[in-house]
């Protein structure tokens, strides 16, 4: 059943068109403040806005049909996505809006909502939305690809495919297909997906959120019956750079394009950088190469003269029209990184690895930019775990605080493999919520102890933050030393650990270092060499670190006609048009420079509303009038439609 725009306002509110609260997942920033804009400049002209919600952070990705007549906008889910509610076809928690933009070229205010495609209960799409035209012996028409991520216990994973050849009457082809753990019925949840028509066959690649190998490829030649045909772990090709601390290498996003008769997959592999695979035969993909992050963060050094290692965070990328370049976006919501975690009392004083937990607040939000104080053990902290104490419940703890201290609760990642804690693991944001309810100022998350051979790094997961609480992660080794917990030798770690909830540990101190928000890279496709980086000025100005929304880049869409142009969704930084200029003039594919080393990214247009924007997705297409059109998905409102004037 598809819900059409003819439904009443009351009925549409069921689909998340009204309401208010914060991002239920916390993986894609916040709605705190915004930059004040002045409208359109340069190579961007606003045509129309289709408001579908007044719920902050409701909207996610945007995609467009191959003919440019229909836009599809991901509904990321209301704050109560996890329930209680009916869910399902008649009261969906999330899904996709269907918006008719057929006449936008001749009537700039004609775009309208015509339908809604529901997701399963407790399930939502994010940035895995795409429409692809497929022509095989089993199917001919347009397929909408939707990823499935969880927001509650009844969620279903995998990918869902819809026939949107007639966008006003979508038809389900298949749903929740993907990889699954042995012995389980449901497919793993996926963060992104991309499909391509390879002639006689059609394929789809998706991000497996739950396991390695995390590059999963389906044969969708018959979209009613997708088949898993290949799985890859690109860490097998040593794409990470441990010498720079870049060890969290996993698939985030990808595109596939036919180049010189081969199908080339461009994968954004987070700390592994950007990777090229030849998937002409998807079941036997061939590794071509990967990019390297510079030893010193180039954008930070150029902006502030500060020499720090890069953060990685390769998020999404696209080839330019002529494939000579590709542009990658590094997503980073933390303009400050943590200094080392210092244990400042007890037998094991010293420095230990620490990072900010994505979705949580950095120590920089504190008045003195520093997290300090004695810690208390709280167990796992999941809603189903043993309850966490309040600071006042711990005898002697509040009295031990010094001026400037915060109350700090230590929570372990997991549970996983602990016979004393058989409840399901949960997101760190869910743990932080329990801590916030109990009155703690901050959470120090600790890595669980890992199987032999796996490195003990400061990695504690991400997601589901709804509380503004400082959240820092450290290693399992630091955890043992904070509480003088035997055994100290990692080779002897085992569950259950002999540590009572409410135990007071040593004091810690975690400072802050400004390193800016996420930014953009320009790469030479032939050599995989980085040529330039770009960021909006505010992104590397400490004065804009707080109170102006998220100033990280999110996605890029290249111009389908001009190989020098691309467009960026920059969250609260608005929509930006950038141009590849070589030797000070726009890149010309018919007269390319002899040396691409002179090529750089230059801003040539922008849009930022006086009331602010929060753009998640960006997509481009060519209209019947021959002009390039740009679609932006604003998380707080809906679809914004632009053109290159």
Phi, psi and omega in degrees: 000132181246137184263122187260163184295343179291349178296157182291162176302322179298316180293319180297330180296336177299331183269012175095025180272356177222167177116180181199142169172190184266174179304119184290344184256323178080003180275347185235049169078195186229179177246028182287115175060185176192159170287148176265123183257175179237019179091214188269143173223154172059231190272034176223129177229127179282132178252315187199157175229131175248100178284126177240355183202157165239017176273119178302139172068021182280327190268141177242242191284165174227144173218169185221147179293154182303331179275358178075015184264343186221132174255147177236129189238123183285127170268110188283346176111137177295163177304334178264029182307326182282355176115179001277136174197172184290313182072184177080201187293325187269342179213069188290147176281333184197184180156215184224130172281143177249121187234123180279119177239025187305317189257019186298332182291322183260337180225089189299348180245028186263351182298141184208150176286128181238354181184176180213131179253115188279147169268166175296157178306139178062023184229143182213152172272155178233267179243023177259037183259135180199146170245128182228140175273125182237133176228101177229179179295336184264342183201144174220120180154192181264132180243127171270124178262129178229127174282165181227116176240157186272143166229009180188178189290340182264014186293154173239142182262207177072194181246147175241139183240133180235137173280111180243030175304320167253096189296338178283346181224067180299146179233131180291128176264313179195159180213147173062039174267142178166192179283153178215154176293145178304135178084001179251159184263329187265143178289152176297149177288152183230148184265327182209163180206154177209131181245155177212148177266121183251023180103255179285340183233161175227147185224165178215133176249143182217157179272118176274111183288343196248350182199162166258143358298142186249000174259099184254130181242129177253146166271118180245028177307317167255098186293349174285338184221071177300148179231132175286121184242346182198150174220137181225145171242108185287350172295342176296341180258016176053052181279346181281171180229078185300335179295340177256006183077015182262089186237356179267076184258116181205160183285133174246315184207167181194156170225159176231135182219141176279121182229117179053042175083359178243149175266116185250126177262129176252112186250135173265109192247041176049242183292348176278353181084210183249131192236141175250129173236142170271113182245032174304320168248094188300333180285348179221062183295150181243125178289127179262313180167176179215160177276161174242141171283142180295154181296328177242130180305112188291323182289320178295319181293319179294321185283317189235355182071019181262129182258099175231159175292151177289162180265352185081237174068037175298114194254309185201151183206157175216147171286146171290169186305319183266004175069007180290332181228165160224152184243128182242146179245126175262118182267127180211115182268000185247098180290347172243141168257162178280146165287176177299148171284126179248124168276120190250007175214168176084193189278346187237043179298140181155187184259141179222157183296142175210149175217160173282139176280120182306128183103334177272174180269146176278162175303340182297343179284346179283155187302321181262011179062014188224133173268125181211152177142172174283154184251157177230137180280133181239008180081224181263331172075009176287160179305329180265001181279174173303136185302145175276147179281165169271161178303323181289340180284345186264110185305126176082353187289306183300322180294338182275352183289143177255162178306132181089355180284155169249156172276128191232121178257132178264125179232138180276149169293144178114213009283153176207113177082009181263112183294344179271356180220091187266000178291162179290148174293158181221169179294151176300328178296327176292322176295316180298326179296318177297320179294318180296319179298328181276356173098016180276148178279329188207159176237129169260105177279147178232141177300142173290160177283135192261159177300157179305135179098343177265136185285136178278094181248165177280084177223120186230018179082191181201166169104158173073022177282128173236354181249143176275085185226140179294132184221114182236148181240143174222184186276167177289329176300314180298324178301310181299320184285329177299325183251010183048049188266116177280147357277151178274339180282120181304329181294344183253000181298138176203158175265156350283156180267141186274072180217123184275141172300133183099355178293136179268132179254195181282176179274149176232164173216126178230114180269187186229144176228125179288129178221010174081174180266180180292153186216192193240143178242145170248126181239148170277118183298323185291322186252347185062022178273140176283131183256326183195166172229160180216141172212152173292148186303322183294337185292340179238033176240115182303338180294341181251018183290329182223145174092001182237017182080190181272123184250032174265147168291153176241296185227164178231143171228126181278157177288131182285355182239326185250112183291355178266348190251149173207164184229143186238134166269118191243034182049235183287354173277358176086198177260133183234139172257128178237152181232139172279117178241135182239120184064027177088002179234153180304139177302133181241111182296334179279345179218066187291155179290149178293330181232113179288353180298342178271359185277140181213167178260127182232131177289132181232007178181161180198161168219126173214117185292148176303332177271001179092158175225169176211076188277124176268301187249159175215139181215151180232155173202165179261125178282168178297339179273003177086001180269157174274132177246146183235129177251134175236138177257115178268125187299334186260355185220301183159226187262130175243132187243128183232167170219161173275111184292000000 
